[in-house]
Amino acid sequence: MYIIKVKGKKKIPDYIQIRDENFILIGYFSYKPGKSYRLEKFGLEGREEEFEKYVEKLPFGKLQKLEL
């Protein structure tokens, strides 16, 4: 899977895209630190805190392989 963090503008919040190996969009949600995310559909259940720390370190606009 791949992940990209996109910077929002004015009223549009920052958001996260999760894509599969073929770069097809499989998840798209707004990003707010401290918010809980439904990660079970990506096989990441129970790893919410680790995911939060990982996303905090991601640069905006750079597609990267999701490595948790």
Secondary structure, DSSP 8 states (H G I E B T S, - for coil): -EEEEE---TTS--EEEEE-TT--EEEEEE--TT-----GGGT-TT-HHHHHHHHHH--BT--EE---
